[in-house]
Amino acid sequence: MRIAQPEGTRGSLKWMQRAVAWRPDLLQPAALPTLDWVSPLPLDDFAEYRDAAFLSRLGLARLSPALAEFWPRRGPQWDGLARFEGGVVLAEAKAHLAEFDSPASAAGPASAERIAEAFARVQADMGVAPAQWDRVYYQYANRLAHLWFLRTHGVEAHLLLIGFLGDEERRGPKDAGDWETAYRQADLALGLPRDHALSPFIHHLCPTVDALTTPASGKTTG
């Protein structure tokens, strides 16, 4: 599914769109080759992608049948998608802490059963104790599950977790330590040790919104 978005006027939607369009260097993990962002883009209606559409956007349409078996429709809607030579990046962006503390899954009974089965597969493969990932930090958990899915299908996939700093309108954190603490609390709630099987493929970045108030030289929103 392709979901066109308005030009963001506040929060993580605004800052993610601006960072991709104006300052992609702020979204570049040091451990990865240069990223080529394919979403959200001004000339693509700032569209975000989910389900088979996110795979197609990354050039991975061949995995659509496997994804449909792994996860029900209306899976994660990705804030950003990027490619690099030999791999792909899934991005999740937040501007304030309340945005991170997501509610439990609202899936219907049939979908909820499939999600629970998917989480159980991920947990077993990672060697972590069974836990109800559909109850706490569900959004974070389902992003981890999709990272696992891609990697188990031979894709050099990475997850980029972006915590913007200094969004005063949303009362967002000013210190990267606040985001580090939030993710550590989430890992503990999900039963994940500090270093787990997916850790090497997860990257945290905390750009400041002060760098996104005006376009960099030569950059525009359109």
N, C-alpha and C positions, 0 to 999 in steps of 0.2 A: 504494500500500500504506500502510495506517495501522498504526503500531506503538505500542501502548500501552506506557508506561514506568512503572516503580515510582517512588515519590517518592525522589529522589536523596539518597544519604547521604554521597557524597564526590565530589570531582573536578568536572569541567566539567558533568556532568549535574546535580549538586546546585546549583551556582552559577547555571547558566542558568535552571533552574526558579525559583529564588528571585528572581533578577533580574527575570524577566518578571512574577512574581506580586507582588513587594514593591517593587522599585525600577526600573520600566521607564525612569525618567529616566536611569539609568546606561547604558542601551543606546540612547540617542538621539543619532544623529549630528547635529552642529550644522548640517550642510549640507542636511538633509532636513526636511520637515514632520513633525509629530508622528506617531509610528508607532502602529498598532493591531495588537498582537500576536495572532496566531491560533494559535500553537503555540510552546512547549508550554503548555498551560493545565490547572490543577488539575481543572476540571470536564470536561475531555476526556481524563482518565486520563494527563495529561502526554504525550499522544501526539506522536510525531514522524512525518513523512511523507516518502514517496519516490515516484518514478515519477509516474503520472497522478494519484495522490492528492494530491501536493504542489501540482500545478497546480489541482486542484479546490478545495483549501483556500484558494488565493489568488484564486479566481474566474477561473481561466484554463483551464478544462476544454476549451475549444475547441482548445487547442494539444496535446492528448493524442496525436492521430495523428502530428503532426509530431515530437513528442518520441520516440515509439516508433520512428520512422524514424531519428532522430538518434542514439539511445543505446539499448543493450539493457536488458532488465529488470534490476531490482536496482541501479538507479543510486544517486546520493547520497541518504543519509538525513539530512535537514536538522535541525540542532540547534534552529533556530528559524525561524519564518516570520512576516512582518509585512506589513501594507498601509499605505499612506498615500494621500492624495488624489492620484490620478493615477499611482500606481506601487506597486511591491512590493519587499520586502527578503528576501533569503536570508541566513541567519545560520549561521556556523560558530564554535563556542566551544571553547577549549582552556584547561586549567588548569596544564599543565606542558609543558616543551619536548619531551620524548620523545613526547608525544601528537601532536605536529606532524609528526615525522619518520616519515611513514606508509610502509608497505611497498609494493612494486610491486603492480600489479594481479594478482589471482588468477583473472581471468576465463578461461573455457574458450576454445578456439580460435576458434569462430564469433563469440563476444562480443568477444574480444580484437581480432579483425580489424575489427569495427565501431567499437570504441573508438579504434583507431589511425586509422581513416578520419575519425572525428569530430575527433580532435585535429589531424589534418592540415588539415582545413577551417578550424579555428580559427586555427592558426598561419599559414596562407596569408592569411587575411583580415586578421590582425593585422600581417602583414608581418614575422614573426620566422622565423628559420631553423628548418627541420624538426628536431625533437628527440623523443626517446622519453619523452614525458610519462607513459607508463604504467609507467616504470621508477623514476623518482625523484619524490618528493613527489606521488605519484599522487592522493592525496585532495585536496590543494590544487589540482592541475591540473584534476581533474574538476569542482571547484566553479567554476573560471574558465570551463570549457567550457559549463557550464549558464548562467552569467551571459551569456556570449556568445550562446547559443541564444535566450534570452528577448529580448535586445536586438535581435537580427537579425529577430525576429518582431514588432517594434514595441512591445515592453513596456518601460516605464520601470523597468527592474530595476536593483537595486543589491545588492552583496555586502557584508555586515557581518562582519568578522573580529574576534572577541572574544578577547582574551588576558587572562584573569583574573590578578590580582597578589596575592601573599601567601598562597597555599594551602600552608601549612607541611606538612600531612599528605602532600601530593604533591610537596613540595619544588619548588614552582612559583616562577617569577621574582618578584622584588620590585620590579623596575625595568622600566618600559615599554620602555626601550632594548633589553632582551633580546629582547622580541618583535619589535621593529623589525629587529634583526640577523637573527633567524631567518627572517623573511619576505624580507629582502634576499638572504640566502643561497639561499633557495628560488627566487626570481626569477632569480638568476644561473644556478642549476642548470637552470632551464627555458629559459634563453636570452632572458629578458625584460629589456629595459632598465628603468631606474628609472621612466621615464614611458612607458607604452605605451597602446594604444588603449582598454583597459578601466580604466586607472588612475582616471579621473574618477568611476567608478562603484563604487569599492572604498573602504570606510571601515574604519579600525582604531580600536578602543576598548579600553582597558585598565582595567576597573573593579577596585577593590580588594575582596577578600572581606570585609574588616573591616566594610564597609557592608552586608553581607548576613548578619550573625549573628543579627539579630532583625528582625521585620517592621517596616516603616515604619508610622506611625500609621494605623490603620484597615485595614491589610492583613492577610490571613490566607492560609494555604496551601490552604484548601478552598473 
